[in-house]
Amino acid sequence: MDTWLYHRTESPRIFRSADEVKAAIADGWADTPAAFEAEEVPSELDELRAKAIDMGIKFDKRWGADKLAKAIEDHDDSA
């Protein structure tokens, strides 16, 4: 039973037995490269929100990236 599997950081390779396939899947391998393409990369706004939360800055979730970046900058200046 030869099975091609794909990994986020390693080159695709063939696994020879059902036990190898089972162990590989448990270790982050998948049967299709599409399994890794669907993952979202955090947006600038998501990163700014996370930074603001870490800094203890209160903000409105309706704020855009520019307004949130300004709040973070102002907070840094006052510290």
C-alpha positions as CSV (number, residue, x, y, z in Angstrom):
1,M,0.0,0.0,0.0
2,D,2.0,3.0,-1.2
3,T,0.5,6.3,-0.2
4,W,1.7,9.8,-1.0
5,L,1.3,12.2,1.9
6,Y,2.0,15.9,2.2
7,H,3.3,18.1,5.1
8,R,3.3,21.8,5.8
9,T,7.2,22.0,6.0
10,E,8.5,18.8,4.5
11,S,8.6,17.5,0.9
12,P,5.8,15.0,-0.1
13,R,6.8,11.4,0.3
14,I,5.5,7.9,0.0
15,F,4.6,5.9,3.0
16,R,4.6,2.1,2.5
17,S,2.3,0.6,5.1
18,A,-1.1,1.4,6.8
19,D,0.8,1.8,10.1
20,E,3.2,4.3,8.6
21,V,0.3,6.3,7.1
22,K,-1.6,6.3,10.4
23,A,1.5,7.5,12.3
24,A,2.3,10.2,9.7
25,I,-1.2,11.6,9.8
26,A,-1.0,11.8,13.6
27,D,2.3,13.7,13.1
28,G,0.8,16.4,10.8
29,W,0.8,14.8,7.4
30,A,-2.2,14.9,5.1
31,D,-3.4,13.1,2.0
32,T,-3.7,16.4,0.0
33,P,-1.6,19.6,-0.1
34,A,-4.9,21.5,-0.1
35,A,-5.1,20.7,3.7
36,F,-2.5,23.4,4.2
37,E,-3.6,25.9,1.6
38,A,-6.9,26.6,3.4
39,E,-5.3,27.9,6.5
40,E,-5.8,31.6,6.9
41,V,-2.9,34.0,7.5
42,P,-3.7,36.5,10.2
43,S,-4.5,39.9,8.7
44,E,-2.8,43.1,9.7
45,L,-6.0,44.0,11.6
46,D,-6.0,40.7,13.5
47,E,-2.4,41.2,14.5
48,L,-3.1,44.8,15.6
49,R,-6.1,43.6,17.7
50,A,-3.9,40.9,19.3
51,K,-1.2,43.5,20.1
52,A,-3.7,45.9,21.6
53,I,-5.2,43.2,23.8
54,D,-1.7,42.2,25.0
55,M,-1.0,45.9,25.8
56,G,-4.3,46.3,27.7
57,I,-5.7,48.8,25.2
58,K,-9.5,49.0,25.1
59,F,-10.8,49.4,21.6
60,D,-14.0,49.1,19.6
61,K,-14.0,46.0,17.3
62,R,-15.4,48.3,14.5
63,W,-12.1,50.2,14.4
64,G,-10.1,49.8,11.3
65,A,-6.3,49.1,11.1
66,D,-5.4,52.8,10.9
67,K,-7.3,53.8,14.0
68,L,-6.1,50.8,16.0
69,A,-2.5,51.4,14.9
70,K,-2.8,55.0,16.1
71,A,-4.1,53.9,19.5
72,I,-1.2,51.5,19.8
73,E,1.2,54.3,18.8
74,D,-0.3,56.7,21.3
75,H,-0.2,54.1,24.0
76,D,3.5,53.5,23.3
77,D,4.2,57.2,23.4
78,S,2.6,57.6,26.8
79,A,4.4,54.7,28.3
